[in-house]
Amino acid sequence: MAAQFCSSLADNALLIAAISLLGEIHAPQWMTPMLKLFFFISYVLLAAFVGAFADSMPKARVMLITNGIKLAGALLMLAGTHPLLAYAVVGFGAAAYSPAKYGIVTELLPPERLVAANGWIEGLTVGSIILGIVAGGLLVSPSVSATVLALGAPYIEPGLGKVGEAAIAVICGVYAAAAVINIWVPDTRVRYRKQEHTLGRLLTDFGHCVSTLWKDSLGQISLAVTTLFWGAGATLQFIVLRWSAEVLGMDLTHGAVLQGLTALGVALGAVLAAGRVSLKRSLSVLPVGVAMGLTVSLLSLLNFAHLAHSGLVIGGHVVPRGLAAAALVMVLIGAMAGYFVVPMNALLQHRGYVLLSSGHSIAVQNFNENLGILLMLGVYSLLVRGGVSAAAAMRLFGTFVAATMLLVILKHRANQRKFDAVAQIGDTRHGF
């Protein structure tokens, strides 16, 4: 958990620093959401291989190797490689890291403890997202970056004055810390059959794994929900940054704080789900996903313009009223997201572990979720290029989430009716 915390914190801080670097090189605005696309494309392209890689050796060793790849990507960005390409290398490491960091949970714990474990792990992960986003925002602020540059960070010349590079120098240190912590991640002693090595067999095996989860009545529902959640969530991350600038007049630093508050809500929802929702009741949270989508659409309709330039005094600091009002809604959206996605994650992990293996099931999950992210980010990039406002984009994505979640609920009810009908036939045949 400590290794994951540091690694995730660095990933999110690096995103903000990369956005700052794109601004410094005067890259077109549509390139900003492309950062996530370049990051997550490895999850899709490598999905057939990373599951086998994660199951081929102890998960602790996999986490150590792949965290080193993340550090290499950050160093490339620091050395002057284009932010999109360097962030793609970080995504390569993250794609191979993910099956190990989640697969180790099913190896350590029995099924009845998965929801609680996922709640606390997601809560800690979201905490790292919050700190990473806020830390990234602070590192690219003029005052903090000036201090870092003045300290003479390695590979950074004070005369350059590049805020993004100063931030990345600090973030590299966080990646290094995560790599060191990975040394102490325990070996679960779980071993799997010898993994396939040829391209054809790996692709065939992965295709079978994908088909198995999608055909499972419980697996398909949880997979559809998590795919939708992560795709919409990654896209909304950029929409919120742009929305805070267009509607509230905030800079990147304040926009990152608003984004971090959304993640705080996710953590609260995750912890609440851990204490209230069992694995058997995991599908009862589906209506919360519909409510979350509707709330996102509602947020885009609210008028914060008259609050943007006035402030509230909180703890001796002046907080813009627009930020305070929007923050409450964003925390609520995050809480609903955390409450419904954590049980879905636990259900998917359990079904994947039962039907496949820990590494392969997480690889299938990553493939589907990140394919959703790529598609939604691609659509959003097209909307930005087409001149669609952040508020309109937020409205579209909120409506899409609500409508899709409603369709998932209807599909689950159809599955239940089919199961009940089959059970009745079986009871009649046996004379019950």
N, C-alpha and C positions, 0 to 999 in steps of 0.2 A: 504493500500500500504506500509506503514511503517512496519507493522507487517510482511507482506510477504517478504519485503526486508531483514529484520534481519534474519528471519527463513531460507530463501534461501541462504543467505550469509553463515550462519553456516553450512548448508547441504554441500555446496561445499568446504568450508575450512576443514570440517571433512573428506571429501573424500581424500584430499591430506594428512592429518594427518594419516588416516588409511593406506594409501599406504606406508607412512614412517614407521608405526608400523609393517607392514608385512615385510618390509626390515629388521627391527631390530630383528625380530624373525626368520629371514632367511627362510621365506615361499617361496615355489616354485613360479616362475614367472607367471604361468598360474592362480594363485589365485588373481592377481591384477584385471583383468577384472571381476572376480567373485564378487568383492565388489558391483559393480552395479547390478549384477544379484541378489544378496541377498537383495539389497535395493529395487529393483523393483518387486520382486516376490510377495510382499504383494499387489501391485496394481492389480495383476491378481487374486490371491487367494481370496482377500476380495472385489472384484468388485461388487459382488451381494449384499453386505451388506452396503458398505460405502455410496452409494447413498441414501438408506433409512435412514441411520444414519444422513446424512447431512440435509435431509429434515424433520427430526423428531423434530428438535429444531432450534432456531435462529442460523444462520451461525456463528455469533460472538462467541457464546458459544462453538460450534464445534471446531473452530479454537483455542480457548484457551485450551480445553481438549487435542486435538491432538498435539499441540505444547509441552505440558507437557510430552507426550509420547516420542517425539523426544529428549527432554532433558534427560529423563530416559535412552534412548539408549546410548547417549554420556557419561553419568555417568557410565554405565556398561562397556564401552570401557576403561574408565579411571580406573575402578576398576580391570581391568585385564582380562575381558571376551575377547575371541578371536574376533579380528576385524570384521570378516565375520558375526558372530552371533550378535554382538552388532549393526553393521550397518543395519542388518535385522530388529532390533527393531526400529531404526530410520525410516527405510522404512515403517514399519507398521504405525507409526504416520503420515508420509508423505502421505500415501495412503488414510487415513481417512481425512487428512487436505485438500487435493486437491479439492474434490467436493464442499467444503465450500468456498475456496478462489476464485475459478472461478465462482461458482454458484451465489455468491453474486453480481457479475457484471451484470448478466442478470436481477436480481431483482431490481437493482438500476437504470438501464439505458434503454431507448427505443432502438429498433433494429438499427435505423439509426446512433446511436452513438457507436455501438459495435466495429467497425473496429478501430476508433480513440482511444477508450478506451483500446482496446487490444494492439494497437501500443504502447501507453504510458506505460501500465502495463508491457508488454513484455520488453520494453526498460528498465524499472526500474528493472525488474526481472533479465534481462541479466546483468545490471550493478551490481547487487548483486552477480551474478555468477562470473563476472570478479574480483570484489573485494574479493569474497570468495576464488577463486582459487589462486589469487595473495597473499592474506593474509595467506592462507594455506601454500603456497610455502615459504613465509617469515618466518612463525612460525616454519617451520621445518629446516630452515637454521641454521647453527652452532652458528652464532653470536646472533640471536634473541632468539633461544631456550636457550642459555646459560644465557641470561638476565632474561628470565622467570623463569628458574630453580633457579637462584640466588635470585629472589624475594620471594621464598618460597611459591609458589602457593599451594592452598589447595590440600591435598592428594598426593602431589608430593614430594618425598624426593630428595634433591639436589644430593645426592650421586648416585642415580640411573642413571642419565644422559640420560634418554630416551627422545629423541627429540619429538617423536610422542605424548607422554603423556603430555609433557609441552604444546604442541599446543592444545590438547584437553581440558586442564584446562581452557584456554582462551576462546575456542569455547563454552564451557558450559555457560560461562557468556553471550555470544551473544544469545544463546537459551533462557536464563532467561529473557533477555531484550525483546525478541520477545513475550514471554508469558505475560509480564507486559503490553506491547503495545496493545495486543489483548483485554485487558479489555475495551479499549476505542473504539473498532470497533463498529459502529452503528448497531442497530437492524433495518432491512428493513421493519419489520411488515408483511412480506409475510409469509403466512402459507399454508401448503399443507394438503391433506387428511391424515388420520391416516395411518401410514406405516405398512406394513406386518411384522410379527415377527417370524413366523414359517419358518424353513429352506426350506421346499418344496415350499411354496408360494413365498418366497424371490427369490429362484432360477428360478421359473416359471416366475415371474414378470420381473426379470433381462433378462431372455432369450427373452421375448417379446420385451423388450427395445432394445436389440442388434439387433434383427430381424427387428424392425421398422426402425432404422437408416440405416442399410445396404440396405434395400429395397428402401429407398428414393433416388431418382435420384441425388439430390444435397448432401444429407447426405453421401452417399457412396463414392462420389468423395473426399469430404473434409476429411472424416474419413480415406480413403486410403492414402491421402497425409500426414496428420499429423502422422499417424502410421509409415509411411516410414521415415519421417523427424526425429522423436524422436528416432526411432530404430537406424538409421544410425548415428545420432548425438551423442548418448551415446557411440556407438562403436568407432567412430572417435576420441572421447575424449581420449580414451586410446591409439589409434593408433598414435595420434599426440605426446603424451608423449613419446612413444617408438621410434617413427620416429625421434624426436628431439635428442634423445640420440644416436641412431644408425647413423644417417646421419650428424647431426650437432655437436655431441659430448657434448651435454648439460646435466647438472644435473637436478634433479627434480625441483629445484627452478626456473631455466631458462625455463624449459619445461612448467611449470605452467604459466609463463608469456606469452609464445607463445599461449597457450591455451586460456588465458584471452583475448588476442588480437582478437582471433576468435570470442569470445563472444562480444567484442566491435563492431565488424562488424555486428553481429546479431542485436545489439541495434540500430545501424545506419540504417540498413535496415528496422527494425520495425518502427522507427520514420518516415522514408521516406514513407513507406506504409500507415501509419496512415494519412498522409497529402494528398496522391495522389490516393489511391484506396478506392472506395466506396464499400458497401456491394453488390450492384448489379453487380459491375465489379470485384468481388473477384476472379472469375475463370479465368480472363485474365492473372493472374500471373503464371499460370502453366508452361509455357515454361522456366521461370527463374529456376525452379527446375531441368530441364534437363541441363541447362547451369552450375548450381552449381556442379552437379555430374561430368560433363566433366572436370571442373576446378580442382576438387579434384584429378582426374586421372592424369591430366597434372602436378600437383604439385609433384606427386610421380615420374614423369619422369625427373624432373629438377635436375641438379647436383649442390648441394650446398657444396660439399666436399672442393673445392678449396677456399671457402670463410669462412670456419669454424674457421680458426685460425687467421684471420686478423680482424681488427676492425675499426669502424667509431667513431669519436668523436662527440657525440650529447649531447648538454647541459652540457658539461664538463665531460661526462661519456663515457667510451669506450664501444660501442655496437658491438658485433660480426657481421661481414658483413652477415654471413649466417642467423643470426637471423633477421637482418633488411630486407633482401630480402624475406625470408620466411614469415615474419610478414605481408608484403604488400599483398601477395597472400592469407594468412589466413584471413585478414580483408575483402578482396574481397569475399571470400567464405562465411564468416559469414554474410556479407551484403546481398548477394543473398538469403541466407537461411532465414534471418529475413524478407526480402521483400515478399517472397512467403508464409511463414508459418503463418504470422499474419492475412492476409485476410482469409486463410483457417480456422484458429482457430475461427475467428468471425463468419464465415458462419456456422461452425459446432455447435457453441454455440446457434446461432439463430434457426437453424433447430431442435436441440435437445430440446430447450426451447418450441418451438411451438408444437412439436410432443409428448414430454414427460414432463419432469420437469427439473429445473436447476440441482438439485443434481443427479438425475438418468442419465441425458444426459452426465454429466461430468464423472460419474462412467463408463458409456459405453465407452466414449472416452479414459479414463485411462486404462480400460481393454485391448482395442485393441492396444493402443500405447505401453503399457508396455509389452504386449505379444510379440510385435515386437522387443522391446528392449531385452527381454530375449532370443528370438530366435537368434538375430544377435550377442549378446554377447556370446551366447553359441557357435555359429559358429566361432567367433573370437578366443575364448579360445582354440577350437580345432585346429585352424590355428597356434596359438602360440605353442601349444604342438607338432604340426607337423613340427615346424621349419621354417614356412613361415616368411619372413622378413617383417618389418613394411611397407616398400615401396610397396612391392607386395600386402600386405593386403589393403593398401590405394588405390591402383589401382583397386583391385577387388571391394571394396565398392563403389568407385566413379562410376565405370561402372555400377554396380547394381542399384545405385540411378538414373542415367541418363536413363537407359533402362526401369526401373519401372515407372518413371515419364512420359516417352513417351507412355507407355501402358495406363496410367491413362488418358492422353490427348485423346488418341484414343477412350477410353471408354466413355469419356464425349461427344465427337463428335457423337458417336453412340446413346447416350441418347438423344442428341439434335435432331438428325434425326428422332428418334422414336416419340419424343414429337411433332415435326413439322408435321409428318405423321398423328398422332392422331388428331391434331388441324385441319388439312385439311379435314379429314373425317367428323369431327364435323361441319365445315363450309359448306360442301356440303349437309349434312343432313338438315341443317337449311336454305338452299337456298341462301347462300352467295357466 
